Amino acid sequence: MIKFGTGGWRGIMGKEFTFNALRLIVQAFANILKRNYKGEKVTIALDYDSRFFSNHYAYEAARLFTRNDIEVFFPSRDTPIPALSYKIVKNNLKGGMIITASNNPPLYNGVKLLSENGASLDENSLREIEVEIERIKENFSFVHKYPKESLIQHKDFEEAYLNYLNGEINLELIKTHTPKIVVDPLYGSSREYIDKFFINNDIFVETIHNFRDPYFGGSLPIINSNNLRELAVKVRETKSDVGIAIDLDGDRFGILDEKGRYIHPNIVIPLILDYLIKQRNVRGKIAKSIASSTLIDRIARKQGLEVIETPVGAKYISHLIVSGKVSFGVEQSAGFWFKPHLNEKDGIFGGLIITEILAFYKKPLSALIKELFKEYGKRASVERNYPMSKRNLDKYERFCHINKESIADRKVVMIKREDGIKFIFEDGSWALVRKSGNEPVIRFYTEAESKREALYLMRSITKEFYNE
């Protein structure tokens, strides 16, 4: 059964993710598009990442859309999600699809669907597609027919998006006080996007891993300290002010300071939010996932803004952004939303905003983080993943229903069960255990006022889990 998780549907190529599974999703999406826009011309944008065979999966999807009389904008090469989102909005298209498995290993692939607003489909829309897949799958028989090739419009996604970014970033400020920059697109679809943005604007940048490698240099296309070691070395060698990494499909980013130290998204994104509020006068409600830092709450409280907490998943926050209920969205996994920017996460924009912040304050990133902690209090985060074995899954189901007055030496003042189970402690620290929506793992998160305390909490919550 095809079930969409927090970031789309994914599976091992040739096993779960097959051409026929993809065709089922395409046909179900096509049926719903034709139903929703009955009597109208339907055009969508179709994209793919730099994984092995993604381009072939994408072209097969395009052919099936055309057999449903749906016109497809198709890029000349793999393209990051923000450029896809902008293409949809700029051209008033009816939606979009990207073939991507985001940060999963190379043997995986997947599908992510976007609405006419350029945002991830919300929970209700994804459930509608799942129901449609179940309705048609028994009688679905793929028979090759000649596709209407004229309905596949080969388009450039890059130029319009990069031109759009020119108006989203304070270029004059960056040119006046240019920080030294190193970028790492991690062999993904943002290569020749973020680096090209700087080059087009006569801003010097050094780049590593800016070529396609479906095996991601033998690692994973994920933003974490282990995967950014080469970037850290380059930052130190070149004595740069910042290292910027963009994940495989372009919706997340990672930041290293001037000493090559990885800065957790739970620190970087609050820093961005604080800057946008103070220097760009951003107002409005803030949405944050249940795994995001309490720094967001502290900033919002001091600035008189309201925070809405959601389960983990782009589909929850994108819905609030599109509906106009929030102006800023935060995920712990290095993604954020910002209106009036796109309705989707944009890792490229996130990296560019950091360069603007450095140019504005004219201080090292490490100093800015110290100032952030001085104003709002220090926070440190730790994350661990454990395999979703039958034993662990049984423990997880039981663990989500327990009641605890204390864990280790900390008093529990609140338990939340909207997404797994989250314990909030008397001193403001917290621990969360939840099942991933995209990968076969159970995720553990902790946050405290120091790394040492966060690690202590991680050991404590892990012990409680396995003793259950």
C-alpha positions in Angstrom: 0.0 0.0 0.0 1.3 3.5 -0.9 1.2 5.8 2.1 2.6 9.3 2.0 4.8 10.2 5.0 6.0 13.5 6.3 7.9 14.3 3.1 6.2 12.3 0.4 6.4 8.6 -0.5 9.7 6.7 -0.7 10.9 3.2 -1.3 13.8 1.0 -2.5 14.1 1.2 -6.2 13.0 -2.0 -7.9 11.4 -3.2 -4.7 8.8 -0.7 -3.4 9.6 2.1 -5.8 8.8 0.6 -9.2 7.7 2.1 -12.5 4.2 0.6 -11.9 4.0 2.1 -8.4 5.0 5.5 -9.8 2.4 5.1 -12.6 -0.3 4.5 -10.0 0.6 7.7 -8.2 0.7 9.7 -11.4 -2.7 8.4 -12.6 -4.3 9.0 -9.2 -2.9 12.6 -9.2 -4.0 13.1 -12.8 -7.5 12.0 -12.0 -7.8 14.4 -9.1 -6.3 17.3 -11.1 -8.8 16.7 -13.9 -11.6 16.4 -11.3 -10.6 19.6 -9.5 -10.1 21.6 -12.7 -12.8 20.2 -14.8 -13.2 22.0 -18.1 -9.8 23.9 -17.6 -6.5 23.3 -19.3 -4.2 21.6 -16.7 -0.5 22.3 -16.7 1.9 21.1 -14.0 5.7 21.2 -13.5 7.6 18.0 -13.1 11.1 17.8 -11.6 13.7 15.2 -10.4 16.8 15.1 -8.2 20.3 14.0 -9.0 19.8 10.4 -7.9 20.4 7.4 -10.2 17.5 6.9 -12.7 15.5 9.9 -11.4 15.4 11.5 -14.8 14.0 8.3 -16.4 11.3 8.0 -13.7 10.4 11.6 -14.2 10.1 11.3 -18.0 7.9 8.2 -17.6 5.7 10.3 -15.3 5.6 13.1 -17.8 4.5 10.7 -20.6 1.7 9.3 -18.5 0.5 12.9 -17.6 0.3 13.7 -21.3 -1.8 10.6 -22.0 -4.2 12.2 -19.5 -4.1 15.5 -21.6 -2.1 17.2 -18.9 0.6 19.5 -20.1 4.0 19.2 -18.4 6.8 21.7 -17.8 9.9 19.6 -17.8 13.4 20.9 -16.8 16.6 20.5 -18.8 18.3 18.9 -15.8 17.7 18.0 -12.2 16.4 21.0 -10.3 16.0 21.9 -6.6 12.5 22.0 -5.1 12.5 25.8 -4.5 13.0 26.4 -8.3 10.2 24.0 -8.9 7.9 25.8 -6.4 8.7 29.1 -8.0 8.0 27.8 -11.5 4.6 26.6 -10.4 3.7 30.0 -8.8 5.2 32.2 -11.5 3.4 30.4 -14.3 0.1 29.8 -12.5 0.3 26.0 -12.9 -2.0 23.6 -11.2 0.6 21.7 -9.2 3.9 19.9 -9.4 5.7 16.6 -8.8 9.3 15.9 -8.1 11.1 12.5 -8.2 13.2 12.5 -5.0 13.9 10.5 -1.9 15.5 13.5 -0.2 18.1 12.3 2.4 17.5 8.6 2.0 20.4 6.3 0.9 21.2 6.0 -2.9 19.1 2.8 -3.4 15.9 4.7 -2.5 13.7 7.0 -4.6 10.4 8.7 -4.1 7.7 11.1 -5.0 6.8 14.5 -3.5 3.7 16.4 -4.7 3.1 20.1 -4.7 -0.1 22.2 -5.0 -0.9 25.1 -7.2 0.6 27.3 -4.5 4.0 25.7 -4.9 3.6 24.1 -1.5 3.7 20.5 -0.3 0.3 18.9 -0.5 -1.5 19.0 2.8 -2.7 16.0 4.8 -6.2 16.0 3.4 -4.9 16.2 -0.2 -2.5 13.3 0.3 -5.1 11.1 1.9 -7.4 11.8 -1.2 -4.6 10.6 -3.5 -4.1 7.5 -1.3 -7.8 6.7 -1.6 -7.7 7.3 -5.3 -4.8 4.9 -5.6 -6.7 2.2 -3.8 -9.7 2.8 -6.0 -7.9 2.4 -9.3 -5.2 -0.2 -8.5 -7.2 -3.3 -9.0 -8.1 -2.5 -12.6 -5.1 -0.4 -13.4 -3.3 -1.9 -16.3 -0.6 0.0 -18.0 -0.7 -0.3 -21.7 1.8 1.6 -23.8 0.0 4.2 -25.9 1.7 6.9 -27.8 2.1 9.9 -25.4 1.3 13.3 -26.6 4.9 14.5 -26.8 3.8 18.0 -27.8 2.4 18.4 -24.3 5.9 18.0 -22.7 7.3 21.5 -22.7 11.0 21.6 -22.0 11.6 24.6 -19.8 14.5 26.3 -18.0 13.8 26.4 -14.2 17.0 28.1 -13.2 17.1 31.6 -14.6 13.8 32.8 -13.4 14.4 31.5 -9.9 17.8 33.0 -9.6 16.5 36.4 -10.9 13.7 36.1 -8.2 16.3 35.6 -5.5 18.0 38.8 -6.5 15.0 40.7 -5.2 14.8 38.6 -2.0 18.3 39.3 -0.7 20.0 42.6 0.1 22.7 42.3 -2.5 24.1 45.8 -2.0 24.7 45.0 1.6 26.5 41.8 0.8 28.6 43.4 -1.9 29.6 46.2 0.5 30.6 43.8 3.4 31.2 40.5 1.6 31.9 37.6 3.9 34.2 34.9 2.5 31.9 32.0 1.5 32.4 28.3 0.7 29.4 26.3 -0.5 28.8 22.6 -0.7 25.8 21.4 -2.8 26.5 17.8 -1.7 26.5 16.5 -5.3 22.8 17.5 -5.4 20.4 19.5 -7.5 21.5 22.9 -6.0 24.9 22.7 -7.8 25.2 25.7 -10.1 22.3 27.4 -8.2 23.6 28.9 -5.0 27.2 29.2 -6.3 25.9 30.7 -9.6 23.8 33.2 -7.7 27.0 34.6 -6.1 29.0 34.4 -9.3 26.3 36.2 -11.3 26.4 39.0 -8.7 30.2 39.3 -8.7 30.5 37.9 -5.2 33.5 35.5 -4.8 32.6 32.0 -3.7 34.5 28.7 -3.4 32.6 25.5 -4.1 33.1 21.8 -3.4 31.2 18.8 -4.6 29.5 20.8 -7.4 29.0 17.9 -9.8 26.4 15.1 -10.0 27.2 11.9 -8.1 24.3 9.5 -7.6 26.2 7.9 -4.8 26.8 11.2 -3.0 30.5 10.6 -2.5 29.9 7.4 -0.6 27.9 9.2 2.1 24.3 10.4 2.4 22.9 13.6 1.0 21.9 14.8 4.5 22.7 17.8 6.5 24.8 16.9 9.6 28.2 17.4 11.0 29.6 14.1 9.8 28.6 14.8 6.2 30.1 18.3 6.2 33.6 17.4 7.3 35.2 18.2 3.9 33.3 21.5 3.9 34.7 22.2 7.4 38.3 21.5 6.2 37.7 23.9 3.3 36.4 26.7 5.5 39.4 26.4 7.8 41.9 26.2 4.9 40.5 29.3 3.1 39.9 31.2 6.4 36.3 31.7 5.3 33.6 33.3 7.3 30.9 30.7 6.6 30.3 27.3 5.0 26.9 26.7 3.4 25.7 23.3 2.5 22.5 22.5 0.6 20.9 19.1 0.7 20.1 16.9 -2.3 16.8 18.4 -3.4 17.5 22.0 -2.2 14.9 22.5 0.6 17.3 22.2 3.5 20.6 23.8 4.4 23.5 23.5 6.8 25.8 26.2 8.2 29.4 26.1 9.5 30.9 29.0 11.4 34.3 30.6 10.7 36.1 27.8 12.6 34.4 25.1 10.6 32.1 24.1 13.4 28.6 22.8 12.5 25.8 24.9 13.8 22.7 23.0 14.6 19.5 24.1 12.7 17.9 24.6 16.1 20.3 27.5 16.5 20.7 28.7 12.9 17.0 29.1 12.2 16.3 31.1 15.5 19.2 33.4 14.5 17.5 33.9 11.1 14.1 34.5 12.7 15.6 37.0 15.2 17.2 38.9 12.3 14.0 39.0 10.1 12.0 40.3 13.1 14.4 43.0 14.1 15.8 44.1 10.8 13.1 43.3 8.2 10.2 43.9 10.6 8.6 40.6 10.0 5.5 40.0 12.0 2.8 37.3 12.2 2.4 34.0 13.8 5.1 31.3 13.8 4.6 27.6 13.1 7.2 25.2 14.5 7.4 21.4 14.5 7.2 19.6 17.8 11.0 18.7 17.5 12.1 22.4 17.0 14.0 24.4 19.6 12.3 26.4 22.4 14.5 29.3 21.3 11.7 29.9 18.8 9.2 30.2 21.7 11.5 32.6 23.6 12.1 34.8 20.6 8.3 34.9 19.9 7.5 35.6 23.5 9.9 38.6 23.7 8.7 40.0 20.3 5.0 39.5 21.2 4.3 36.8 18.5 2.3 33.7 18.8 3.7 30.2 18.1 1.7 27.3 16.7 3.2 23.8 17.3 2.7 21.1 14.7 3.6 17.4 14.2 6.8 16.9 12.2 6.2 17.2 8.5 6.3 19.8 5.7 2.6 19.1 4.9 1.5 20.6 8.3 3.4 23.8 8.1 3.0 24.4 4.4 -0.8 24.3 4.9 -0.5 27.0 7.6 1.8 29.1 5.3 -0.6 28.8 2.3 -3.7 29.6 4.3 -2.0 32.8 5.6 -2.2 31.7 9.3 1.5 32.0 9.8 4.4 34.0 8.4 7.3 31.8 9.4 7.6 28.1 9.7 10.4 26.1 11.4 11.5 22.4 11.2 14.3 20.9 13.2 15.7 19.2 10.1 17.3 22.4 8.7 14.2 23.8 6.9 12.2 26.9 7.2 9.4 28.8 5.5 9.1 32.6 5.2 6.4 34.7 3.7 6.4 36.7 1.5 9.0 34.2 0.1 7.8 30.8 -1.3 5.2 28.6 0.2 7.8 25.8 0.3 11.1 25.4 2.2 14.1 26.9 0.5 17.5 25.9 1.6 19.2 28.1 -1.0 17.4 31.1 0.4 18.4 30.1 3.9 22.1 30.0 3.0 21.8 33.4 1.3 20.1 35.0 4.4 23.0 33.9 6.5 25.4 35.8 4.3 23.1 38.8 4.6 23.2 38.5 8.4 27.0 38.3 8.4 27.2 41.4 6.2 24.7 43.4 8.3 26.3 42.7 11.7 29.9 42.6 10.4 30.7 40.0 13.2 31.8 36.4 13.1 29.0 33.9 13.2 30.2 32.4 16.5 29.9 35.9 18.1 26.4 36.3 16.7 25.4 33.0 18.3 26.8 34.0 21.6 24.7 37.2 21.5 21.7 35.2 20.6 22.2 32.9 23.6 22.9 36.0 25.8 19.5 37.4 24.9 17.4 34.3 24.9 19.3 31.7 26.8 21.6 28.9 25.6 20.2 25.7 24.1 21.8 22.6 22.7 20.2 19.7 20.8 21.0 16.0 20.4 19.4 13.5 18.0 19.6 9.8 17.6 18.0 7.2 15.3 17.3 3.6 16.1 16.1 1.0 13.6 12.4 0.3 13.5 12.7 -3.4 14.3 9.6 -5.4 15.4 11.0 -5.3 19.0 11.6 -1.5 18.9 8.2 -0.9 17.2 6.4 -2.8 20.0 8.3 -0.9 22.6 7.5 2.4 20.9 3.7 1.6 20.8 3.8 1.0 24.6 6.1 3.9 25.3 3.8 6.4 23.7 1.1 5.6 26.3 3.2 5.8 29.5 2.9 8.4 32.1 6.0 9.6 34.0 6.3 12.0 36.8 10.1 12.2 36.4 12.8 10.9 34.2 16.3 10.5 35.8 16.4 13.5 38.2 14.1 15.7 36.2 10.4 16.5 37.0 8.0 16.1 34.1 5.6 19.0 33.9 3.9 18.2 30.7 3.5 15.3 28.2 2.5 15.8 24.6 1.4 13.0 22.3 0.6 14.8 19.1 3.5 13.1 17.3 5.0 10.3 19.4 5.6 11.3 23.0 7.3 14.5 24.2 8.3 15.0 27.9 8.8 18.6 29.0 10.7 19.1 32.2 10.6 21.6 35.0 13.8 23.4 33.8 12.5 23.8 30.2 14.5 21.0 28.8 12.6 18.3 26.8 12.8 14.9 25.2 10.9 13.5 22.2 10.5 10.0 20.8 8.7 9.6 17.5 8.4 7.3 14.6 9.8 8.7 11.3 7.3 9.1 8.5 9.8 8.6 5.7 12.5 6.2 7.0 12.4 2.9 9.0 13.7 4.5 12.1 12.5 5.7 15.5 13.9 9.2 16.3 15.0 10.5 19.7 15.5 14.2 20.3 16.6 16.1 23.4 17.2 19.8 24.1 18.8 21.3 27.2 20.9 24.3 28.2 24.2 22.6 27.3 25.4 19.7 25.1 26.4 17.8 28.2 22.8 18.1 29.6 21.2 17.2 26.3 23.5 14.1 26.1 22.5 13.1 29.6 18.8 13.5 28.7 19.4 11.3 25.6 20.9 8.6 27.7 18.1 8.8 30.2 15.3 8.7 27.7 16.9 5.9 25.7 17.2 3.9 28.9 13.6 4.5 29.8 12.6 3.4 26.3 14.5 0.1 26.3 13.4 -0.7 29.9 9.8 -0.3 28.9 
